[in-house]
Structures are given as C-alpha cells and as structure tokens.
Amino acid sequence: MNTGSYFNSLNQCSLNYWSPLACSETKVRFNLPSHHRDKTSTAWRHRMSRSSSSLYRPTTKYKRRHQLKTMTKLHVKQGIADGTIPSAISDTGATSTAGALHDPFHTTTEPSTKVFLLPTGGTAQATHIAQLMLDVRAPANQVDIVPNLTQTLLSGSKFADAGYTAVYDKDEVNFYDSNKIHINAASILQGYRCPHTGLWRVPLCQITHNINDDTLILDSPCGTKSLNTK
C-alpha cells in the first residue's frame, strides 16, 4: 500500500467525527433503539431553534431566586442604599406600618380605617390593607397603605406586639425572637411604653431612681422628722 495515499485517506476521514461511516473502505451497520432521535437533522434543529427561548433561557422568577441566594450582605446594603432593593424605614414612632403605594406588598381588597397622626399635627388616611412579603408573625406583617407616602414606615410597635426585639447599632438593625434573646448589660437610658399609643417615651431630663421603695421622705426643714406627724 502506498504510504502517501494511506495518510491522505486517513486525513480525509479525520475531518469528520463520523468519517468511518463515510469512507468507502469501511462499512458499519448497527440498529438504532426505538427512542432514538436524529439530532443532526434539519427538522430537529428547526424545532430546537423555535423552542430555545423556553428550554434554555431561565425565567424571571428563577433568575430572581438565584440572585437572592447569591447576594452578600454588602450587595444587600448597596442595593438598599441605591434603591434597587425596595426597603422600609424602621420606625419605633409608628403605631402601625404605613406602606407606600410603589413598594411591593401582598395586596388585599380589605379597606383600612387607620388615620395616621403626623409629627406636625396633620393626619394621613390609609386606604386599604396589605401584607408584608416577609416571613413574620401577625400583627407585624400587616401594612396600611397610605397614598402620597414617599417612604414605607415599618412599625416597631407592631413588631414588639408580635414578640420581636429589635437591636440597633451604628450600622444595622436586627430583629430577633424575643423568647430567644437575653441582654445582660445594664441599660444607659430607659423609657416606658405608653399603654394608650403603644409608643415608647424616654424622659428628657436626668432621673434619679430611689432603689429603696420603703424610704420615708421627711418634710421638716432639717429633714429629721415629718411635719405631718403628731
């Protein structure tokens, strides 16, 4: 056999992965299974090109879920800062969560009767009730939609009623289950919750606490005896 013609024949066959089937010197016969699909045919390629958008392109829901799984704390912080991630202002001065119309909620058709008293003395009427898209207990998950509101106010009062404790620092606010968090350090300031409004009020002047509840306060000039005694 001529060596040159042998290598020419080999090179021609090596141009195609299925070249042994195309070479006249070699014939291969085999039976295809009944479920075989000819993926090299024109009909197959045409069918796949028409359905490629649904088969190979991830849906918006999938992409959103994938993005949420891979976001870091830095990404979330940047998204909140630039507005690409919708957010609410955590407000301990809000008796109920007041929602802005443009923020994402689970909407309902139930009307709201809430009227919000503004710090300036004005009022804002809520129109209907919605639900937070967060896994939190009631009543923390309830939102009263207020038209013309530019920022959603997340009610610290409702979160406290639902059994959550919020801890604020210079960088973050974190919400915990009140039954699972214990603070051992002494407080620097202490306020009390108003039973009528549900808000916390902190005294604006220094208060001296009397640790002995049984101390007798004498009202005589020298303080040694009480003028009210006989």
Helices and strands as residue ranges (DSSP letters): H 3-13, H 19-22, H 42-56, H 60-70, H 73-82, E 89-91, E 98-99, E 106-111, E 115-117, E 123-125, E 128-131, E 142-145, E 153-155, H 156-161, E 164-168, E 173-177, G 178-180, E 192-193, E 200-201
